[in-house]
Amino acid sequence: MSTNEIPTKKSKTEDDENMVILVTGGGGLVGMGLKAEVEKTNSPKEQWIFLRSTDGDLSDMAATKLLFEKHKPTHVIHLAAMVGGLFKNMKYKLDFLRKNVQINDCVLQCCCEYKVKVMWYVSGACGGITRACATRPTSIEFATKIYLEG
């Protein structure tokens, strides 16, 4: 550094901060697979929280807010959904869709309210829920990005 340069304080970046990563659906197939990988490579700057359905009802806004208040996530990986297997999903399409929309609404709203920096949303459907309700699927990543940045 030359004598004419003024030393400046390094700005705090996301890399310098500890991350609290909240994983909804932590007891499901994808959540447990993610947990196994995280346990192999966990960084000291990362605190991973894997929620299961027994931790709270994500379709209830008050319960979801309590979880966000308790854990104060900086990042969310949203894997939670009401599931029931292929035949139950086929028989009760509307029930599954409505419950999962409630869950998604609560989680997305809390991500906005609690200023979550990054939110990933992973969704799958058995029994033709997507086919029955959407003729042109939308990129969830795009929709979520627009929702959170809007």
C-alpha positions as CSV (number, residue, x, y, z in Angstrom):
1,M,0.0,0.0,0.0
2,S,1.4,3.4,-0.9
3,T,1.5,6.3,1.6
4,N,-1.4,8.1,-0.3
5,E,-3.9,5.2,0.2
6,I,-6.2,5.4,3.1
7,P,-6.7,2.0,4.8
8,T,-10.4,1.0,4.8
9,K,-12.2,-1.5,6.9
10,K,-12.9,-4.6,4.9
11,S,-16.6,-4.9,4.3
12,K,-18.4,-7.8,5.8
13,T,-19.4,-10.3,3.2
14,E,-21.6,-13.4,3.4
15,D,-18.4,-15.5,3.5
16,D,-17.4,-13.8,6.8
17,E,-20.8,-14.4,8.5
18,N,-22.0,-17.5,10.2
19,M,-24.9,-19.2,8.3
20,V,-27.9,-20.7,10.0
21,I,-29.4,-23.1,7.4
22,L,-32.9,-24.3,8.2
23,V,-34.0,-27.4,6.3
24,T,-37.7,-28.1,6.3
25,G,-38.6,-31.7,5.6
26,G,-35.4,-32.8,7.4
27,G,-37.0,-36.2,8.2
28,G,-37.9,-37.0,4.6
29,L,-35.9,-38.9,1.9
30,V,-34.1,-35.8,0.5
31,G,-33.7,-34.2,3.9
32,M,-32.0,-37.2,5.4
33,G,-29.8,-37.6,2.3
34,L,-28.8,-33.9,2.7
35,K,-28.1,-34.3,6.4
36,A,-25.8,-37.3,5.7
37,E,-23.8,-35.2,3.2
38,V,-23.7,-32.2,5.6
39,E,-22.4,-34.3,8.4
40,K,-19.4,-35.3,6.2
41,T,-18.5,-31.8,5.1
42,N,-19.9,-29.3,7.7
43,S,-18.1,-26.0,8.0
44,P,-17.7,-24.4,11.4
45,K,-19.4,-21.3,10.0
46,E,-22.6,-23.3,9.2
47,Q,-25.2,-24.3,11.7
48,W,-27.6,-26.7,10.1
49,I,-31.1,-27.3,11.5
50,F,-33.1,-30.2,10.1
51,L,-36.8,-29.8,11.0
52,R,-39.2,-32.7,11.0
53,S,-43.0,-32.6,11.1
54,T,-42.9,-33.2,14.8
55,D,-41.1,-29.9,15.3
56,G,-44.1,-27.8,14.2
57,D,-46.9,-27.6,11.7
58,L,-45.6,-25.6,8.8
59,S,-49.1,-25.2,7.4
60,D,-49.9,-23.0,10.4
61,M,-48.5,-19.5,10.2
62,A,-48.2,-19.0,14.0
63,A,-46.3,-22.3,14.4
64,T,-44.0,-21.5,11.4
65,K,-43.3,-18.0,12.8
66,L,-42.3,-19.6,16.2
67,L,-39.8,-21.9,14.3
68,F,-38.3,-19.0,12.4
69,E,-38.1,-16.9,15.6
70,K,-36.4,-19.7,17.5
71,H,-33.8,-20.6,14.9
72,K,-33.4,-17.2,13.1
73,P,-32.3,-18.8,9.8
74,T,-30.1,-16.9,7.3
75,H,-30.8,-19.6,4.6
76,V,-33.7,-22.0,4.1
77,I,-33.9,-25.2,2.1
78,H,-37.6,-25.9,1.8
79,L,-38.2,-29.6,1.3
80,A,-41.3,-30.1,3.5
81,A,-44.5,-31.3,2.0
82,M,-47.5,-33.4,2.9
83,V,-46.8,-36.8,1.4
84,G,-48.7,-40.0,1.5
85,G,-47.4,-42.3,-1.2
86,L,-48.6,-42.7,-4.8
87,F,-52.1,-44.1,-4.2
88,K,-53.0,-41.7,-1.4
89,N,-51.8,-38.8,-3.5
90,M,-53.8,-39.9,-6.4
91,K,-57.0,-40.4,-4.3
92,Y,-56.7,-37.1,-2.4
93,K,-55.1,-34.8,-5.0
94,L,-56.9,-31.6,-3.9
95,D,-56.3,-32.2,-0.2
96,F,-52.5,-32.7,-0.8
97,L,-52.3,-29.7,-3.1
98,R,-54.1,-27.4,-0.6
99,K,-52.1,-28.5,2.3
100,N,-48.8,-28.1,0.4
101,V,-49.9,-24.6,-0.8
102,Q,-50.5,-23.7,2.8
103,I,-47.1,-25.0,3.8
104,N,-45.3,-23.2,1.0
105,D,-47.2,-19.9,1.8
106,C,-46.2,-20.0,5.4
107,V,-42.6,-20.8,4.7
108,L,-42.3,-18.2,1.9
109,Q,-44.0,-15.5,4.1
110,C,-41.6,-16.2,7.0
111,C,-38.6,-16.1,4.7
112,C,-39.6,-12.6,3.7
113,E,-40.6,-11.4,7.2
114,Y,-37.4,-12.8,8.8
115,K,-35.2,-11.5,6.1
116,V,-33.8,-14.9,5.0
117,K,-30.9,-14.2,2.5
118,V,-31.3,-17.3,0.4
119,M,-34.2,-19.7,0.0
120,W,-34.2,-22.9,-2.0
121,Y,-37.4,-24.6,-2.7
122,V,-37.5,-28.2,-3.9
123,S,-40.8,-29.8,-4.8
124,G,-42.0,-33.1,-6.2
125,A,-45.3,-34.5,-6.9
126,C,-46.7,-38.1,-7.0
127,G,-50.0,-39.0,-8.6
128,G,-50.2,-36.3,-11.2
129,I,-50.9,-33.3,-9.0
130,T,-48.8,-31.2,-11.3
131,R,-50.4,-32.5,-14.5
132,A,-53.9,-32.0,-13.0
133,C,-53.3,-28.4,-11.9
134,A,-50.9,-26.9,-14.3
135,T,-50.6,-27.1,-18.1
136,R,-47.3,-25.2,-18.1
137,P,-45.1,-25.7,-15.0
138,T,-43.3,-22.6,-13.8
139,S,-39.8,-22.5,-12.7
140,I,-40.1,-22.6,-8.9
141,E,-36.6,-21.1,-8.6
142,F,-37.7,-18.1,-10.7
143,A,-41.0,-17.7,-8.9
144,T,-39.3,-17.9,-5.5
145,K,-36.6,-15.4,-6.5
146,I,-39.2,-12.9,-7.8
147,Y,-41.3,-13.4,-4.7
148,L,-38.4,-12.9,-2.3
149,E,-36.8,-10.0,-4.1
150,G,-40.2,-8.2,-4.8
